[in-house]
Amino acid sequence: MIGECRRLVIGSGPYADSAEELTPVRLDWISAVPLAMIAVVLLAAPKLASIRRIEREDFPPRSS
């Protein structure tokens, strides 16, 4: 995964000559904040994105 992220950042391999459309960090750096937060949470607790949890009827989790 780290290797794939590296290729994405430096724009090599399948990412050569591509342009980011959903999160254009170079044009709108603040758009990287939600992306970074999600990445940190999922790397820290990957079970939060488990299919079983997502498929439950009460997804998304209710606030307490």
Gaussian input, Z-matrix of N, CA and C with variables (Angstrom, degrees):
# hf/3-21g

backbone

0 1
 N
 C     1     B1
 C     2     B2     1     A1
 N     3     B3     2     A2     1     D1
 C     4     B4     3     A3     2     D2
 C     5     B5     4     A4     3     D3
 N     6     B6     5     A5     4     D4
 C     7     B7     6     A6     5     D5
 C     8     B8     7     A7     6     D6
 N     9     B9     8     A8     7     D7
 C    10    B10     9     A9     8     D8
 C    11    B11    10    A10     9     D9
 N    12    B12    11    A11    10    D10
 C    13    B13    12    A12    11    D11
 C    14    B14    13    A13    12    D12
 N    15    B15    14    A14    13    D13
 C    16    B16    15    A15    14    D14
 C    17    B17    16    A16    15    D15
 N    18    B18    17    A17    16    D16
 C    19    B19    18    A18    17    D17
 C    20    B20    19    A19    18    D18
 N    21    B21    20    A20    19    D19
 C    22    B22    21    A21    20    D20
 C    23    B23    22    A22    21    D21
 N    24    B24    23    A23    22    D22
 C    25    B25    24    A24    23    D23
 C    26    B26    25    A25    24    D24
 N    27    B27    26    A26    25    D25
 C    28    B28    27    A27    26    D26
 C    29    B29    28    A28    27    D27
 N    30    B30    29    A29    28    D28
 C    31    B31    30    A30    29    D29
 C    32    B32    31    A31    30    D30
 N    33    B33    32    A32    31    D31
 C    34    B34    33    A33    32    D32
 C    35    B35    34    A34    33    D33
 N    36    B36    35    A35    34    D34
 C    37    B37    36    A36    35    D35
 C    38    B38    37    A37    36    D36
 N    39    B39    38    A38    37    D37
 C    40    B40    39    A39    38    D38
 C    41    B41    40    A40    39    D39
 N    42    B42    41    A41    40    D40
 C    43    B43    42    A42    41    D41
 C    44    B44    43    A43    42    D42
 N    45    B45    44    A44    43    D43
 C    46    B46    45    A45    44    D44
 C    47    B47    46    A46    45    D45
 N    48    B48    47    A47    46    D46
 C    49    B49    48    A48    47    D47
 C    50    B50    49    A49    48    D48
 N    51    B51    50    A50    49    D49
 C    52    B52    51    A51    50    D50
 C    53    B53    52    A52    51    D51
 N    54    B54    53    A53    52    D52
 C    55    B55    54    A54    53    D53
 C    56    B56    55    A55    54    D54
 N    57    B57    56    A56    55    D55
 C    58    B58    57    A57    56    D56
 C    59    B59    58    A58    57    D57
 N    60    B60    59    A59    58    D58
 C    61    B61    60    A60    59    D59
 C    62    B62    61    A61    60    D60
 N    63    B63    62    A62    61    D61
 C    64    B64    63    A63    62    D62
 C    65    B65    64    A64    63    D63
 N    66    B66    65    A65    64    D64
 C    67    B67    66    A66    65    D65
 C    68    B68    67    A67    66    D66
 N    69    B69    68    A68    67    D67
 C    70    B70    69    A69    68    D68
 C    71    B71    70    A70    69    D69
 N    72    B72    71    A71    70    D70
 C    73    B73    72    A72    71    D71
 C    74    B74    73    A73    72    D72
 N    75    B75    74    A74    73    D73
 C    76    B76    75    A75    74    D74
 C    77    B77    76    A76    75    D75
 N    78    B78    77    A77    76    D76
 C    79    B79    78    A78    77    D77
 C    80    B80    79    A79    78    D78
 N    81    B81    80    A80    79    D79
 C    82    B82    81    A81    80    D80
 C    83    B83    82    A82    81    D81
 N    84    B84    83    A83    82    D82
 C    85    B85    84    A84    83    D83
 C    86    B86    85    A85    84    D84
 N    87    B87    86    A86    85    D85
 C    88    B88    87    A87    86    D86
 C    89    B89    88    A88    87    D87
 N    90    B90    89    A89    88    D88
 C    91    B91    90    A90    89    D89
 C    92    B92    91    A91    90    D90
 N    93    B93    92    A92    91    D91
 C    94    B94    93    A93    92    D92
 C    95    B95    94    A94    93    D93
 N    96    B96    95    A95    94    D94
 C    97    B97    96    A96    95    D95
 C    98    B98    97    A97    96    D96
 N    99    B99    98    A98    97    D97
 C   100   B100    99    A99    98    D98
 C   101   B101   100   A100    99    D99
 N   102   B102   101   A101   100   D100
 C   103   B103   102   A102   101   D101
 C   104   B104   103   A103   102   D102
 N   105   B105   104   A104   103   D103
 C   106   B106   105   A105   104   D104
 C   107   B107   106   A106   105   D105
 N   108   B108   107   A107   106   D106
 C   109   B109   108   A108   107   D107
 C   110   B110   109   A109   108   D108
 N   111   B111   110   A110   109   D109
 C   112   B112   111   A111   110   D110
 C   113   B113   112   A112   111   D111
 N   114   B114   113   A113   112   D112
 C   115   B115   114   A114   113   D113
 C   116   B116   115   A115   114   D114
 N   117   B117   116   A116   115   D115
 C   118   B118   117   A117   116   D116
 C   119   B119   118   A118   117   D117
 N   120   B120   119   A119   118   D118
 C   121   B121   120   A120   119   D119
 C   122   B122   121   A121   120   D120
 N   123   B123   122   A122   121   D121
 C   124   B124   123   A123   122   D122
 C   125   B125   124   A124   123   D123
 N   126   B126   125   A125   124   D124
 C   127   B127   126   A126   125   D125
 C   128   B128   127   A127   126   D126
 N   129   B129   128   A128   127   D127
 C   130   B130   129   A129   128   D128
 C   131   B131   130   A130   129   D129
 N   132   B132   131   A131   130   D130
 C   133   B133   132   A132   131   D131
 C   134   B134   133   A133   132   D132
 N   135   B135   134   A134   133   D133
 C   136   B136   135   A135   134   D134
 C   137   B137   136   A136   135   D135
 N   138   B138   137   A137   136   D136
 C   139   B139   138   A138   137   D137
 C   140   B140   139   A139   138   D138
 N   141   B141   140   A140   139   D139
 C   142   B142   141   A141   140   D140
 C   143   B143   142   A142   141   D141
 N   144   B144   143   A143   142   D142
 C   145   B145   144   A144   143   D143
 C   146   B146   145   A145   144   D144
 N   147   B147   146   A146   145   D145
 C   148   B148   147   A147   146   D146
 C   149   B149   148   A148   147   D147
 N   150   B150   149   A149   148   D148
 C   151   B151   150   A150   149   D149
 C   152   B152   151   A151   150   D150
 N   153   B153   152   A152   151   D151
 C   154   B154   153   A153   152   D152
 C   155   B155   154   A154   153   D153
 N   156   B156   155   A155   154   D154
 C   157   B157   156   A156   155   D155
 C   158   B158   157   A157   156   D156
 N   159   B159   158   A158   157   D157
 C   160   B160   159   A159   158   D158
 C   161   B161   160   A160   159   D159
 N   162   B162   161   A161   160   D160
 C   163   B163   162   A162   161   D161
 C   164   B164   163   A163   162   D162
 N   165   B165   164   A164   163   D163
 C   166   B166   165   A165   164   D164
 C   167   B167   166   A166   165   D165
 N   168   B168   167   A167   166   D166
 C   169   B169   168   A168   167   D167
 C   170   B170   169   A169   168   D168
 N   171   B171   170   A170   169   D169
 C   172   B172   171   A171   170   D170
 C   173   B173   172   A172   171   D171
 N   174   B174   173   A173   172   D172
 C   175   B175   174   A174   173   D173
 C   176   B176   175   A175   174   D174
 N   177   B177   176   A176   175   D175
 C   178   B178   177   A177   176   D176
 C   179   B179   178   A178   177   D177
 N   180   B180   179   A179   178   D178
 C   181   B181   180   A180   179   D179
 C   182   B182   181   A181   180   D180
 N   183   B183   182   A182   181   D181
 C   184   B184   183   A183   182   D182
 C   185   B185   184   A184   183   D183
 N   186   B186   185   A185   184   D184
 C   187   B187   186   A186   185   D185
 C   188   B188   187   A187   186   D186
 N   189   B189   188   A188   187   D187
 C   190   B190   189   A189   188   D188
 C   191   B191   190   A190   189   D189

   B1=1.4400
   B2=1.5281
   B3=1.3102
   B4=1.4676
   B5=1.5280
   B6=1.3286
   B7=1.4611
   B8=1.5200
   B9=1.3294
   B10=1.4686
   B11=1.5272
   B12=1.3191
   B13=1.4741
   B14=1.5267
   B15=1.3266
   B16=1.4571
   B17=1.5287
   B18=1.3483
   B19=1.4718
   B20=1.5296
   B21=1.3157
   B22=1.4570
   B23=1.5227
   B24=1.3321
   B25=1.4709
   B26=1.5270
   B27=1.3375
   B28=1.4713
   B29=1.5210
   B30=1.3285
   B31=1.4624
   B32=1.5101
   B33=1.3284
   B34=1.4587
   B35=1.5263
   B36=1.3157
   B37=1.4612
   B38=1.5189
   B39=1.3397
   B40=1.4616
   B41=1.5293
   B42=1.3299
   B43=1.4698
   B44=1.5239
   B45=1.3175
   B46=1.4658
   B47=1.5286
   B48=1.2921
   B49=1.4724
   B50=1.5312
   B51=1.3321
   B52=1.4652
   B53=1.5272
   B54=1.3183
   B55=1.4579
   B56=1.5291
   B57=1.3087
   B58=1.4613
   B59=1.5161
   B60=1.3149
   B61=1.4571
   B62=1.5243
   B63=1.3258
   B64=1.4648
   B65=1.5210
   B66=1.3237
   B67=1.4566
   B68=1.5275
   B69=1.3267
   B70=1.4682
   B71=1.5354
   B72=1.3341
   B73=1.4596
   B74=1.5243
   B75=1.3027
   B76=1.4754
   B77=1.5213
   B78=1.3261
   B79=1.4629
   B80=1.5242
   B81=1.3230
   B82=1.4640
   B83=1.5251
   B84=1.3391
   B85=1.4630
   B86=1.5180
   B87=1.3177
   B88=1.4651
   B89=1.5361
   B90=1.3257
   B91=1.4667
   B92=1.5242
   B93=1.3198
   B94=1.4617
   B95=1.5245
   B96=1.3217
   B97=1.4680
   B98=1.5324
   B99=1.3380
   B100=1.4730
   B101=1.5298
   B102=1.3115
   B103=1.4598
   B104=1.5261
   B105=1.3198
   B106=1.4635
   B107=1.5263
   B108=1.3179
   B109=1.4640
   B110=1.5252
   B111=1.3082
   B112=1.4697
   B113=1.5214
   B114=1.3167
   B115=1.4614
   B116=1.5244
   B117=1.3189
   B118=1.4656
   B119=1.5267
   B120=1.3243
   B121=1.4652
   B122=1.5225
   B123=1.3277
   B124=1.4616
   B125=1.5224
   B126=1.3243
   B127=1.4609
   B128=1.5270
   B129=1.3373
   B130=1.4618
   B131=1.5229
   B132=1.3248
   B133=1.4684
   B134=1.5250
   B135=1.3235
   B136=1.4681
   B137=1.5251
   B138=1.3167
   B139=1.4639
   B140=1.5304
   B141=1.3228
   B142=1.4602
   B143=1.5261
   B144=1.3176
   B145=1.4646
   B146=1.5209
   B147=1.3150
   B148=1.4676
   B149=1.5239
   B150=1.3124
   B151=1.4656
   B152=1.5242
   B153=1.3169
   B154=1.4698
   B155=1.5276
   B156=1.3149
   B157=1.4643
   B158=1.5344
   B159=1.3068
   B160=1.4620
   B161=1.5238
   B162=1.3298
   B163=1.4601
   B164=1.5313
   B165=1.3117
   B166=1.4660
   B167=1.5243
   B168=1.3143
   B169=1.4664
   B170=1.5126
   B171=1.3215
   B172=1.4621
   B173=1.5365
   B174=1.3445
   B175=1.4580
   B176=1.5248
   B177=1.2985
   B178=1.4541
   B179=1.5253
   B180=1.3472
   B181=1.4679
   B182=1.5229
   B183=1.2999
   B184=1.4649
   B185=1.5111
   B186=1.3220
   B187=1.4653
   B188=1.5144
   B189=1.3271
   B190=1.4703
   B191=1.5028
   A1=110.32
   A2=116.17
   A3=119.50
   A4=110.14
   A5=116.84
   A6=120.47
   A7=112.03
   A8=115.76
   A9=120.12
   A10=110.52
   A11=116.63
   A12=120.68
   A13=110.77
   A14=116.23
   A15=120.38
   A16=110.50
   A17=117.02
   A18=120.64
   A19=111.23
   A20=116.10
   A21=120.71
   A22=111.02
   A23=116.52
   A24=121.11
   A25=111.84
   A26=116.95
   A27=118.30
   A28=112.82
   A29=117.22
   A30=120.95
   A31=114.26
   A32=116.42
   A33=119.25
   A34=110.86
   A35=116.18
   A36=120.86
   A37=111.54
   A38=117.36
   A39=119.90
   A40=113.40
   A41=116.84
   A42=120.85
   A43=112.90
   A44=117.66
   A45=120.94
   A46=109.53
   A47=116.16
   A48=123.49
   A49=113.36
   A50=117.21
   A51=119.09
   A52=109.36
   A53=116.03
   A54=121.52
   A55=109.34
   A56=116.60
   A57=121.50
   A58=108.95
   A59=116.54
   A60=120.40
   A61=112.55
   A62=117.75
   A63=119.83
   A64=112.77
   A65=117.04
   A66=121.39
   A67=108.63
   A68=117.56
   A69=120.53
   A70=111.39
   A71=116.24
   A72=121.96
   A73=112.32
   A74=117.55
   A75=119.46
   A76=111.89
   A77=117.33
   A78=120.83
   A79=111.95
   A80=116.86
   A81=122.26
   A82=108.19
   A83=117.03
   A84=121.26
   A85=113.46
   A86=118.00
   A87=120.53
   A88=111.26
   A89=116.92
   A90=119.89
   A91=111.84
   A92=117.79
   A93=121.31
   A94=112.48
   A95=118.35
   A96=121.23
   A97=111.62
   A98=120.54
   A99=118.79
   A100=112.43
   A101=116.85
   A102=121.12
   A103=110.65
   A104=117.04
   A105=121.31
   A106=111.54
   A107=116.95
   A108=120.23
   A109=111.20
   A110=117.04
   A111=120.79
   A112=110.23
   A113=117.18
   A114=120.58
   A115=111.06
   A116=117.89
   A117=121.64
   A118=110.80
   A119=116.89
   A120=120.33
   A121=111.32
   A122=117.42
   A123=120.16
   A124=112.88
   A125=117.80
   A126=119.89
   A127=111.02
   A128=117.05
   A129=121.08
   A130=111.73
   A131=117.55
   A132=121.29
   A133=109.74
   A134=118.24
   A135=120.88
   A136=114.07
   A137=118.75
   A138=120.62
   A139=112.00
   A140=117.74
   A141=120.75
   A142=111.71
   A143=117.26
   A144=121.07
   A145=111.77
   A146=117.15
   A147=118.89
   A148=110.90
   A149=115.85
   A150=121.95
   A151=110.47
   A152=117.50
   A153=119.74
   A154=110.88
   A155=116.03
   A156=119.89
   A157=110.61
   A158=117.37
   A159=121.51
   A160=111.18
   A161=117.41
   A162=121.08
   A163=113.93
   A164=118.21
   A165=119.86
   A166=110.82
   A167=115.62
   A168=119.91
   A169=113.09
   A170=118.21
   A171=120.62
   A172=112.67
   A173=117.79
   A174=120.21
   A175=108.84
   A176=122.98
   A177=127.44
   A178=111.94
   A179=115.44
   A180=119.16
   A181=111.21
   A182=115.36
   A183=120.04
   A184=110.94
   A185=116.96
   A186=121.10
   A187=109.37
   A188=115.23
   A189=117.71
   A190=111.66
   D1=-40.30
   D2=179.42
   D3=-64.07
   D4=-39.24
   D5=178.09
   D6=-63.16
   D7=-40.03
   D8=178.67
   D9=-65.81
   D10=-41.44
   D11=177.02
   D12=-62.76
   D13=-38.77
   D14=178.24
   D15=-62.11
   D16=-47.08
   D17=178.35
   D18=-60.17
   D19=-38.03
   D20=178.96
   D21=-64.29
   D22=-46.83
   D23=-177.56
   D24=-65.08
   D25=-42.54
   D26=-178.03
   D27=-87.37
   D28=-6.45
   D29=176.11
   D30=71.91
   D31=42.31
   D32=178.82
   D33=-111.15
   D34=173.32
   D35=178.79
   D36=62.42
   D37=-133.54
   D38=-177.91
   D39=-67.86
   D40=-10.80
   D41=-178.85
   D42=-94.12
   D43=-2.38
   D44=179.80
   D45=-61.33
   D46=133.33
   D47=178.64
   D48=62.30
   D49=23.90
   D50=176.87
   D51=-99.57
   D52=163.22
   D53=179.49
   D54=-130.25
   D55=130.93
   D56=178.35
   D57=-75.34
   D58=129.72
   D59=-178.54
   D60=-109.64
   D61=-33.08
   D62=-176.18
   D63=-80.75
   D64=-39.15
   D65=-179.79
   D66=-132.90
   D67=77.94
   D68=-177.08
   D69=-77.65
   D70=79.30
   D71=-172.94
   D72=-59.03
   D73=-35.93
   D74=-179.22
   D75=-66.30
   D76=-30.34
   D77=179.65
   D78=-94.34
   D79=-30.20
   D80=-176.56
   D81=-139.23
   D82=81.47
   D83=-172.28
   D84=-61.56
   D85=-28.64
   D86=-178.71
   D87=-67.41
   D88=-20.64
   D89=178.32
   D90=-67.05
   D91=-14.61
   D92=178.95
   D93=-78.16
   D94=-17.11
   D95=-176.69
   D96=-61.84
   D97=-54.14
   D98=178.73
   D99=-61.50
   D100=-38.35
   D101=178.58
   D102=-61.61
   D103=-44.88
   D104=179.27
   D105=-65.25
   D106=-39.72
   D107=179.45
   D108=-63.59
   D109=-43.58
   D110=178.62
   D111=-64.04
   D112=-42.79
   D113=179.51
   D114=-61.81
   D115=-43.66
   D116=179.57
   D117=-63.15
   D118=-46.26
   D119=-179.59
   D120=-62.60
   D121=-44.47
   D122=-178.70
   D123=-70.65
   D124=-31.77
   D125=175.17
   D126=-71.44
   D127=-34.53
   D128=179.87
   D129=-76.77
   D130=-36.04
   D131=-176.53
   D132=-141.86
   D133=77.38
   D134=-176.66
   D135=-62.17
   D136=-21.47
   D137=179.64
   D138=-66.48
   D139=-17.63
   D140=177.84
   D141=-63.73
   D142=-22.25
   D143=-178.86
   D144=-106.95
   D145=18.68
   D146=-177.29
   D147=-67.38
   D148=147.40
   D149=-179.49
   D150=-61.63
   D151=-39.72
   D152=179.95
   D153=-58.95
   D154=-42.23
   D155=-179.54
   D156=-67.18
   D157=-42.44
   D158=-178.25
   D159=-67.53
   D160=-35.85
   D161=-177.80
   D162=-78.21
   D163=-9.68
   D164=179.06
   D165=-64.51
   D166=152.00
   D167=-178.91
   D168=-65.10
   D169=-30.00
   D170=-175.13
   D171=-91.43
   D172=15.14
   D173=176.32
   D174=-77.93
   D175=137.24
   D176=-0.59
   D177=-74.25
   D178=161.90
   D179=-178.11
   D180=-57.96
   D181=141.05
   D182=178.38
   D183=-76.71
   D184=141.79
   D185=176.95
   D186=-74.74
   D187=144.66
   D188=178.39
   D189=-104.02

